[in-house]
Amino acid sequence: MSVAQPAGQSAFIALIGALLFMACASPSPSEQTSDGDSEADDSLVIPAVEDGVCVISEGEEYPEFLQRIGCAADFGALASEPINSTLPGARSVKIVLDQADENALYFQNSVLYQVHYEFASSHLSGDGLPIVPQLSEFNTTEYYSPERRFILGAVTHYEGPGIWALEISPYDTASAPMIATLYEATASAAFFGPGLFFHPTSEAVAAEAANLPAGIPAITTDDIYAEIDYQPLTLAVGIGQLIFAKAADLGAQYLSFTSIVVLDEAPNDISVVQGLITEEFQTPLSHVNVLSQNRHTPNMGLRNALTDPTLLALEGKLVELTVASTDWSIREVSREEAEAFWEAKKPEAVTLPALDLSVKDIVDIEEATPEPEADETLRDKIATAVQAYGGKAAHYSVLVRTDDAPIRKALAVPVYYYWQFMDQNGFFDRLDSLLADEPFASDYATRDQKLAELRDEMMASPLDEEFQTLLKARIAAMFPTDGKKLRFRTSTNSEDLDGFPCAGCYESHTGDPYVWESVLDAIRETYASAWLFRSFEERTYYGVDHKTVGMGLIVHQNFPDEEANGVAVTANPFDASGLDPAFYVNVQYGGDVEVVAPPPGVTSDQFLYYFSEPGQPVTYLSRSNLVCEGDTVLGVTQIHQLGLALAAIHERFSPAYGPASGNGGWYAMDVEFKFDDAEKPDESPTLYIKQARPYPGRGE
């Protein structure tokens, strides 16, 4: 088994390592000297960098390149935001060292020339120099060949901590002597040379960097991340009243859609607000961030936010919060400006897909979304299946017929039986009364209380006898009598949809088929989750007719022995340009701590997997503190297996949401997965894909 073992129940550390509560702990890279000896002081010392003499005179136009960077203004004239913005608050200048021309060094204008090839083919081809080949050959030789002409990299300035870092591509196979040559040339040609670090951008690059001369200081992603105070998650602008709160207290505090909230940590979910700031950094695929993306509301992490003087000075006031890729801003606004913003940003009413109540068959999951005929599209078939079985089942059904995407066999229960339960027990009439009640409509506390009472009534109400007989027979036919419990997962016409995913709106529950009443309780509790307060508020904000919600079910065996759970995006969410393709993966040891809603202080493995590049390098953005230091949650074999699945899912759903459908924009699928414990001791944990849905991106 290559999934790492846990360090113990007390293995919790802060996102950027404070104290390490692990018996198996060893010194981190920032705690080791170049000869491997540990030091007591693990603080990161950033050398001071003095501005030099500018090469560009004041008033000159920005050049296409420089061969020397004399001052910060020179750097600013050439710098752009990095194509890959995993580490925020950065500006970057690409560099080219030409070994065919006595190691001539060029700092290219990275706004005009986004990639190295564009610059090299324009300025370093012909006129006495070798001809630069076509792009495909250039990429093959200049990133992977030991006989390359160019050594390619970039200098990135991480503005918050003031770190200058030389970087090469995560998949570049440059040798240590090549890196050293590039470093020395860059350091000698720039004012920041005395404070320049080399920053390995992947595990493979880090392994090669271990062979660098002792005089070249290296800095890890963890080191840089520890010095960064700002984390942009959803890029947007919001206006609202600035409110300070604790995440643990939100259950007793009602937030308005006109609020911008400052919290100590990310909550599991949050009602509709105009913006979110958390002291503890979040993961991009957390429920609250996916909700922010769907709502197009700003979301950011800011260390020490609750004591930030800029924010404290505006507490209780109406403000405009802007979250951008490299910085954030906040300013006070008038009531008139705020009301105009809210009116302009009010979402158009969402009309849910109409329910198809004619479908009453409980089917094997693969039957829910049939393959399209010659005159149909995959998106058409998914849309039809949503009406009868809900969004999650519609996508799960497609996954069944996707090679390299293993899933558990399952049943699809149509939305008809939810509608039947609501109708037979008079709950639609009950809803009519609630929706017509003025205190229910106008008061948060009353609404929360009445919805809780409705859920209690649902838990005490019977399910149709014929439905029970049919379901019991289908369960007995599909699932072996091995004592495993079953998971009853929500699949509604108001989740996992393109444009209205409603992440985390509904709850799934587990039942034991040999204790039938527990199955009925699981179904009732799952149905009742349609009327959770937060879910109701989300639909209300989007103008959804609550009575049009329908809930199907996916039924499969539970995952009792999870070795790892995770979520992934089938494209690089930090790269809107598509020039730095990678899978983003967020995975955690075991099944008790979900990556989308981690407890305070618990971190997970987050990495970019360059699956389509030679060598398939991995770039870790953060590490799990539930495994021993130096270990990873997934081994190489599991990462490759996951990569095969993500590539297959990305291609499979492209005819519905991606380029194969005619959509030329950024496209990715949000995928949830598990590695479950092996059935036999000599087997490795098994990958299972749990769901896939369109991913909205991080905003603009």
N, C-alpha and C positions, 0 to 999 in steps of 0.2 A: 504494500500500500504506500503510495508516494504522497498522499495527503499528509501534511505535517501533524504531529501530535500536539495537543494543547499544553501550555506550560503550567496549568493549574487554575483553580477557581479564582484566584486573586490576580490573574494576569491581565491587568488593565493599566494602560498608560495613556497619557494625553496624546492628542494627534501629533503634536510636535514634541518629542520625548521629554518629559520631565523625569519623574522617578519610574524605574522599571521594576514592576512587582513580579518578577519571574525567577524561579530557582535556577533556570538554565541560562540566565542572562550572561552575555559576553559584551565586551566593549564595542560601542558603535563606531563606524568609520570616523566620526568626528572626535572620538576619544582616543584615537591611536596616532602615534607618531609615524613618520615615514619608515622607520625600521620595525614597526609593529608593536613597540612597547606601549602599554597603557599609560595614560596621564590622569591625574586626579581631576584636573580642570578640563571640562569638556566644552568650555565656551568657544564660540567661533570668533576668531579675530579677523576683522576685515581691514586690510592695509589701506591707509589713506592714499588718495589719488589727487594730485594737484593738477589743475588746469594748466595747459601749456600755451604755446603761441599758435594762434589760428592760421591755418593754411588758406582758408577762404577769407577774402577781405569783405568787410561789411558792405552790403549792397550788391555783391556779386550774385549771379544766378546759381542755382544749385548745379554742381557738376554731375556728369554721368559716372565719374569715379574719382577717387583720390588714391595716391600711393603712400600718403602719410596723413594721420589724424592728429592734428596739433592741439585741438581743444574740444570742449564739449559742443561748441557750435558746429565744428566740422562734422562731428559724429551725428548731430541732429539733422544736418543737411542731407545725410545719406540714409538715415535710419527709417525703418518701418516697423509696424507691429509684426512680431514673428508669425509665420504662417501657422505654426502650432502654438497656441496660447495656453498650454497646460499650466505654466507658471505665470501668474498675472503680473501686471505692472512692468512690462518689459518692452524695450526697443532693441532692434537688431539690425546689424549691417552684415551682409554676406561678403565673404572674402574669397579670393582666388589666388593661389600661388602657382605660377607657371614654371615648372621644372625644365621646360624646353627653352626658357629665356632667362637662364641664370637665376632662377627662383624669384623672378619679379613678382611683387605682391600688389594686388589691387583690392581696394575697398570699393565695392560697387554700389551705385545708387540703388538701394533695395526697394524704393518705391517705383522707379522706372523699370527695374529688372527684378521681378519677384523670385526668379530661380537662377541658378548659376549658368545654366545653358544659354539663357537669353543673352546674358552679358558676354560670355566667352565667345559665342558665335558672332556677336556684333563687333567686338573689339579685339579679339585675339585670334582671328582666323585669316590667314594670308598675309600679304605685305611682308614677306620674309619669315613669317611664322608658319608652323604646320596648319593645315586646314582642319578646322573643328568639324568632326563628323556629324551625321544626323543625330537627332535627340536620342533614339533608342540605343545607338552604339555609344554615344556619349555617356548615357546613364550606366551602361554595362561596364565600360572601362573605367570611368572616372570615380565610381563609388566602390567598385569591387575588384578591379585588377591591380596586382602589385606592380605592373608596368605602366601605370597611368601617367598621363602628362601633367594633369592638374591635381593639386591637393586643395580640397574644397571645405569651407567651414563658414562660421559666422561668429561675430562678436556680439554678445547680448548684454545689455545693461539692465539689471534688475533694479529699478529706480528706488523702490522703498528701502531696501537694505543697502543700496549703493554698491552692489556686487557687479564686477565686470568678469564675464566668463567667455572663454573660447569654446565653441561647440562644433562637433561634426554631426552629420546625419546619424540617427540611431542605427541605420543599416549599413553605414559606411564601414568597409573592412580595412581602412588605413592602418598601417603598422605603427608601432610606437615610435620608430625613427621618423616616419612621415609626420605624425602628430607633433613630435618635438620640433621638426623643421618649421612647421606652420606656426607653432607657438612662438618660437624664438623670433621668426620674421615679424609676426604681428606685434609682439611685445616691444621690439626695437623700433617699430614704425608708428607708435601711438603713445599719446600722453598718459594713457592708463596702463602702460606696460608694467610698471612696478607693482601694480595691484591686480594683475590679470591672473585668473584661475583657469584651469582646464576643467570643464564640466562634462563628464561622461553622460551621454543621453540614452544609453541602453545598457543592459547587463553585458552584452558582448563588447561594447566599447569600454566599459569599466574594466573588464578582464584584460583587455589590451593596455589600458591606461596604467595598470599595475606595473608595466614594464618601462614606464617613462623615467627619465633621469630624476634624481632626487630634487633638483632645483626647480622643477615644474610643479607648482602647488595644484592639487586637485580639490575639487569641491563637489559634494554629492547633491542630488536633488533634495534629499532630506535636509541638508544644511541650508540650502537656499530657501526651501519652504519654511523652515523654522524662523527665518528672518523676514518673511513676508507677512504683512498685516492685513492685506485686502484680498478677498476672494470673490471675483465676479462670477455669478452663476447664471442668472437670467438677465440679459441686457435689455433694459427698458426704462421708461420714465413713469413715475406715479406721483399723484398728489393726494395727501391725506393728513389727518391729525397724527402727530408723532406721539406714540405711546410706548412706555417702557413696561416690560413684564417679565415674569419667569415662565419658562415653558411648562413647568410642573403645575403652575397655577391656572393654566388656560382652561382647564375643565370647569372652573368656577367663575371664569371671566368671559363675557360675551364681547366679541370684537365686531365692529361695524365694517362694511365694505369701504367706508371712508377713512379707515385707519392705516397708518404705516407703523409697523410694530418692531421694536427693538427687543430681542430676546437673548437669554444667556446661551441657549442651545436650540437646535432645530427640533420642533415637536414632531410627533408621528404624522399629524395632519393639522391643518389650520383652516378655519372658515375663510371666506373671500375677504381679502384685505388688499389695499393698494400697493403694499410693498412690505418687504421683510428683510431685517438685518439681524444676524446672529453672531454672538461672540465666538462660539465654537464653529469651526469650518464644517461645511456640509459635503456630502457626496453628490455629484451631478445627477444621480438617478434616485435620490431620496424622494419620498412621496411629496414633500412640500416643495421641492424644486420642480418636479414634473408638473405639479399643480400651478406653480408660478409660470412655467413655460406655457401651459395651456391657457392661463388667464392673461398672459402678456403683461405681467406685473413684475417690477424689479425685485431681485433677490440677491443678497450678497452676504459674505462673511466679513466681519471686521473684529479683529482681536481687541479686547477691552472696550467693546462697544458701549456697555452699560455705564462706563465712566468716561467715555469720550467727551471732551469739553464742547466740541462743536455740536454734537447731538444733544447733550444736556442743556445747552443754551436754548434749544428749540423745543424742548419737551412740552407737550400739550398744545403746540402751535400747528397751524396748517403749513405744510412744507411741500416742496417739490423734490423728490429723490430721483437722481439719475445714476444708473449703474451702467458703466461703460467697460470695455474690455481691459483698459489699463488704469482707470481711476474712477472715482465716484464724486458726486457733488450733491449738496443739499442747500436749499434756500427757503426762506419764509415767503409765503404767498398770501394774497388776500382771499377773503371768502368768495368774492365774485370770480376770481381766477379759478378757484377750486371747483365751484359749481359748474362753471363752463367746461372744465376738464372732465368732470364726472359725466356731464351730459354728452359730451363728444365721445367719450370712451365707453359709454353704456353699450354692452354687447347686444347685438341683434338677437331676438328670441330664437332659441334652438328648438327646432321641431324634431323630435325623435323619430326614428324609423317606425312606421306603423306595424303593430303586432299582427302576425299571421296566426290566428287562433284556430285555424282549420287543421293545423298539424298537431296530432296527438300521439304520434309514435315516439316511444323511447328507443333510440337507435344507437348502434355502434357509432362512435364519434366520427369515423371516416365518412359516414353517410350524410352528415349534416351539411357539408359543402361539397357537392359533386364537382367534378372537373368540368370546365366550360366546354360547350360545343363549339363548332367552327364559327358560328356567328355571335358568340358570347365572349365576355371578358372575365378574368378572374375576379375583378372588382365587382362585376355584376353578380357573380355567384356568391361572393361574400355578403353583399348587400341583401340578397334574398335570404341567405341563411340567418343573418342577424334578426330578421323579422320573426323567424320561427324559434331559433335557439339562442339568440344573443351573440354579442360580439366576441366574447372569449371562446365560446364553442366554435364559432364560424372560423376563427383563425386556427384554433387547435386542430380542427378537421383538416385544414390544408397541411399542417405540420405532419400529420400521419403519413402523408404520401410524399414527404420530402426526404430524399436520401441524406444520410449523415446527420439527421436531426432526430435522435432517439426520443421517443415519448412513451409514456405508459398507456396501455389500452384503457379505454374509457367509454362511458355511456353519455349520451347527450339527452337530457330531459327538456322537452320544449317549454316555452313560456306559457303555454296553455294552462299548465297545472298550477302555476303561480296565480294566474288570473282566476282559475277555478276556486282556489283556496280563498282569495280575497272576496270573490263574489258569494260563495256559499256561506261565508261567515259574516257577511254584511259590512265588510271593511270599506268598500267603495262608498256606501252611504255614510259611514263614520267619517271618511275623509271629506265628503261634501260638507258635513257639519263643521269640521275643524277649519276648513278653508274659508268658510263663511263667517267664522267667529272673529270679531274685531280684536279682542285681546290676544288671540292666537297669532293673528297677522302682524300685530304691532309690537308685541313684547317678546324679547328673546327668551326670558326665563319661562314664561307661560308656554311658549312654543316647545321648548326643550322638555318641559314636564309632560305636556300632552302627547308628544311623540313617544316618550318613554312609556306612558300608559298604553298607547296603541301597541307598542312592541310587546308589552306584557300580555295584552289581550290575545295577540297573535300566538304567543307561546302556549297559551291555554286552550287554543282552538283546534278542532279536529281536521285531519287531512282526509280527503275523499277515499272511501274504502276501495273502490275500483282502481284508483291510482295506486294505492298501496299494494294491491294484489299484482298489478302489472309490474311495478317497480321491483317487488320482491322476486318475481320470476326472472326478470332481466338480470338482476344482481346475481342470483344463484347460477344462471347460465354463463355469465361472463367471468366471475371471480371464483377462484378455487377456495375450498374450505380449509384455509391455512391459518385462520384466526386473525388475519390482518384487518385493521379498521379501514373504513372508507372515508375519503374526503369529498365533501359536497361543496363545490366551488361555484361562486356566482357567475352568471353569464347573462348580462342584461343588454337591452338596446340603448343603454346610456353609459357604457364603458367600453374601453378598447376600440373606440371609433376614431377615424381620421377627423380631427377637428374638435372632438369632445371625448377624450379618453377617460376623464373623471378618475384619475389614479387614486386608488385606495378608498374609493367611495363606499364600497360594500365589503362584507366580511364573509369568509368561508368557514365551514365548521366540519367536525369529524364525528362519525357515528360508527357503532359496532353492529354489523349486520346480524350478529347472533344475539344481540340485545335490541330487538326491533324498536323499542321505544326510544332508544338513543339515536337511531336513524331518524325517527320522526322529529325528535328535538333538534337534531342537526339541520334538518330541512326547514323547520319552522324558524329557527334562529337565523339561518341564512336568508330566508324570505324577509324576516323582520328587519334585516340590515338595510333594506331599501328605505327604511324610515328612521335611520340614524339622523341626529340633529345636523351634523356637518354635511351629510349627503343631501338632506333636504335643503339646507342653505345654499349649497352649490347649484342645485337645480333651480332654485328660486332666482338667484342672481342672473342665471342665463335664460330666464323666462320659460323654463320647461313646464309643460302641463304635467303635474305629478301623476295624474291618473293614467298617463300614457306609458309609464314605465312598466316594463315586463321583465321578469327574471327567469331565465332558464338555468339549468344546472349542468355542470360537468361532474361526473362521478368516476373516481378512480381510487386505487389503493393509496393509502397514506404513505408518507415517507418517514418511517419511524426512526431510522438510523442514518440521518444525513451526516455525511462527512464534510460537506461544504454546500453553501447556498450562495447564489449570486445573481447579478443582473449584468447585462452587456448591451452595448450599442453596436450595430453592424457597420458603423462608419465612425470617423474620428470627430467627436462632438466639439473639439477644440479647434477644428480646422474647417471653416466654412468654404474655403477655396477648393477643397478637394485635392490639393497638391501634396498633402501629407497623409496618405490613406493608412488607416489603422483601425483595429477594433478596440473599443474601450471596454474594459472588464473591471467589475467591482465584485470581489468575492470574499467570503468570510468562512472561517472554520466552523464546522458543526451546523446545527439547525436551530439552536436556541436563540441566536442573535441574528436578526435579519439585517441585511445590508441596507435596505431601504428605510429602516427605522432603528438605528443602533442606539443603545443606551449611552448616556454621557460618558465620555472618556474612552470609548471603545473604537478602535480604528480597524480598518479592513485593508486587504490587498487591493490596490487600484493600479491598473497598468494599461498601457497601450501595447497592442500586439500587432506587429507589422507582418501580418500573415502572408501577404502577397509579395513580400520582398525576399530575396535570397537570404537564407539563414534565419528568416522569421524572428528578428530580434524582439525583445521585450523591454519596455521602458516602465519601471515601477515609479508611480507617483506617490504612493504611501504604502505602508506595511501593516499587516495585522498585528495587534498586540495580544492575540490569543494563541499565538504559536511562538516557539522559541526564537530568539533573535538569530537572524541569519537564515531561518527557514522561510518557506513560502507556503501558502495555503494549498496551491496546486503544483504538482510536479510537471516536468517537461511534457510527458506523455499526455497528461490531462489537458494541458494548455493546447496542445496540438489537436486533440480530439474536439475540444471546444471550438477551436478555430475552424475546423472542418464544418461543424454544425452552423456557426455564424455565417460562414461564406455561403453555405447552402440556403440558409433562411433568407439572406440578403437577395440572392438571385431568385429564389422561389416567389417572393412577394413583390419583386420589381414590376411584373405585369399589372399589379394592383395599385402600387403606390410610387414606384420608381421610374427610372428612365425607360424601361420596357413598356410602360403605360403611356409614354409621351410626355411625362413630367420631367422637365429639364432642370428642376431645382435640386437642392440638397435633399438627400433621401437616406433614411436609415430605419431599421427596425429595433425596437426595444424588446429585449429577450430576457426572460427569467429562466434560470436553470438550477439544477441540483446535481451533486454527486452523492449518490446514496450508497450505503454500506453494501458490500458484496454479499451475495447469498451464501457463498462458500469461503472459507478462510483463505484459500490460495488465490482468490480472484481480487482484482482491483476494484475500487469503487466505480459505480456505473454512472455515466452521464445521462441525465434526463432533461429534456426541454419542457418547461412547464407552460410557457405561453409566449406569444409574440404579438406585438402590436406596433402601429406606426409611431415613430419617435418625432416629437415636434421640433427639436432643435433648441438652441439656447437663446434665441431672440436676436435683436439687432440693436 
